[in-house]
């Protein structure tokens, strides 16, 4: 059921949750000059499980931006338009922030180029604008918005995980990398409802939404497995001597230095509930609290104040 604005009404929020956040991009910068290739000390496997994000996200988030720009003419609600524009700004910065890690990998002999080229082909060609017109163009746009909504559910779950992952601090993980991951994770939690609200506003077809979630979950799982294998095989330090094993992901998940596989699996059925809304997942309050102390976000805020 939708409101008179065409938006699906969100359920009531917990008392400590802000009702509405005005989304804005934070022009963050990170210094990778001291980053160890294995930034989780002594654990190249866990490092590379998370490093797959750097391979997937720059092209993926550029694609999100292009799809949302195509959807702008369909938006009939002013607040949703504001949210979408904020989302576009945040995702554009995310893409560039992770691209900096790819440059660091390349400079240290772990050339991500071949894998990243495949990801670029998938988003730009397979999922890009196909030059369609009329009803076919509109249907293809709705399908891609449904895919973004499904992916954003998973990134919100991952974002909440990294905000809560105290085991990464105990492991001695690089603080600059942790700030990148937590700044990004906090913004994913902050804007976790936007893609879903946009899809429900312009289309809302449950079958399209459910099928897109199946496809996006399967694709992300396959790409993540391939990404870990690629990074482990091309790691210039271990020189391919270490092979990724399923027991490693179970081990690192139990330790808390990678996302828990079972928690990720349980998050998928949540999305299929007819009355699901992303506000039911994650904590905006925790995301906002981290953004208030993030070194990169605070530096960006200071720079913005000085420029103004």
Residue pairs with C-beta under 8 A, 6 or more apart in sequence:
1 8
1 9
2 8
2 9
2 200
2 201
2 204
3 9
5 76
5 77
5 80
5 201
6 76
6 77
6 201
6 202
7 77
7 80
7 197
7 200
7 201
8 196
8 197
8 200
8 201
8 204
8 277
10 193
10 197
10 277
10 279
11 275
11 277
11 279
11 280
13 19
13 279
16 285
17 279
17 283
17 284
17 285
18 284
18 285
18 288
20 79
21 190
21 191
21 284
21 288
22 82
22 86
23 82
23 83
23 85
23 86
23 87
23 89
23 90
23 190
23 191
23 194
24 86
24 89
24 90
25 86
25 89
25 90
25 92
25 93
26 90
26 93
26 183
26 187
26 291
26 296
26 297
26 300
26 301
27 93
27 300
27 303
27 304
28 93
28 97
28 183
28 294
28 296
28 297
28 299
28 300
29 296
29 299
29 300
30 97
30 100
30 176
30 179
30 180
30 296
31 176
32 100
32 101
32 103
32 104
32 176
34 174
34 176
35 101
35 104
35 174
35 176
35 177
36 174
37 47
37 105
37 108
37 110
37 235
37 236
37 237
38 44
38 47
38 237
39 47
39 173
39 174
39 177
40 46
40 47
40 50
40 168
40 171
40 172
40 173
40 174
40 257
41 171
41 172
41 173
43 171
43 252
43 257
44 232
44 235
44 237
44 238
44 242
45 228
45 232
45 242
45 244
45 248
45 249
45 252
46 171
46 252
46 255
46 257
46 258
48 227
48 228
48 231
48 232
48 235
48 244
49 224
49 228
49 249
49 252
49 258
50 181
50 258
51 101
51 105
51 227
51 231
52 223
52 224
52 227
52 228
52 231
53 98
53 158
53 181
54 98
54 101
54 102
54 105
54 112
55 102
55 112
55 115
55 116
55 119
55 227
55 230
55 231
56 119
56 220
56 223
56 224
56 227
57 94
57 95
57 98
58 95
58 96
58 98
58 99
58 102
58 116
59 95
59 116
59 119
59 120
59 122
59 123
59 124
60 95
60 119
60 123
60 151
61 91
61 92
61 94
61 95
61 98
62 91
62 92
62 95
62 123
63 123
63 124
63 127
63 128
64 87
64 88
64 91
64 148
64 151
64 195
65 88
65 91
65 92
65 95
66 128
66 129
67 141
67 144
67 145
67 148
68 84
68 87
68 88
68 91
68 148
68 198
69 88
70 129
70 141
71 84
71 141
71 145
71 198
71 202
72 81
72 84
74 141
74 201
74 202
75 81
75 84
75 198
75 201
75 202
76 201
77 201
80 194
80 197
80 198
80 201
83 191
83 193
83 194
83 197
84 194
84 198
86 191
86 194
87 191
87 194
87 195
90 187
90 190
90 191
94 184
94 187
97 180
97 183
97 184
98 180
98 184
101 177
101 180
102 112
102 116
105 111
105 112
106 112
106 113
108 236
109 236
110 231
110 234
110 235
110 236
111 234
112 230
112 231
114 230
115 226
115 227
115 230
119 223
127 144
127 147
130 140
132 140
142 199
142 202
142 203
142 205
142 208
143 208
143 212
145 195
145 198
145 199
145 202
145 203
146 199
146 203
146 205
146 208
146 209
146 211
146 212
146 213
147 212
147 215
147 216
148 195
148 199
149 195
149 196
149 198
149 199
149 209
149 212
150 209
150 212
150 213
150 215
150 216
150 217
150 271
151 195
151 216
151 220
152 188
152 192
152 194
152 195
152 196
152 278
153 192
153 196
153 213
153 267
153 270
153 271
153 278
153 281
154 216
154 217
154 220
154 264
154 267
155 188
155 192
156 188
156 189
156 192
156 278
156 281
156 282
157 259
157 263
157 264
157 267
157 281
157 282
158 185
158 188
158 259
158 264
159 184
159 185
159 186
159 187
159 188
159 189
159 192
159 282
159 287
160 185
160 189
160 281
160 282
160 283
160 286
161 185
161 259
161 260
161 263
162 168
162 181
162 182
162 185
163 182
163 185
163 186
163 189
163 283
163 286
163 287
163 290
164 286
165 256
165 257
166 256
167 255
167 256
167 257
168 178
168 256
168 257
169 178
171 255
171 257
173 257
179 294
179 295
179 296
180 296
182 290
182 294
183 290
183 291
183 294
183 296
183 297
185 287
185 290
186 286
186 287
186 288
186 290
186 291
186 294
187 287
187 291
189 282
189 283
189 284
189 286
189 287
190 284
190 287
190 288
190 291
192 278
192 279
192 281
192 282
193 277
193 278
193 279
196 277
196 278
199 209
206 274
210 272
213 268
213 271
213 272
217 268
228 244
229 244
232 238
232 240
232 242
232 243
232 244
233 240
234 240
235 242
249 258
249 261
250 261
252 258
253 259
253 260
253 261
253 262
254 260
267 281
270 276
270 280
270 281
291 297
292 298
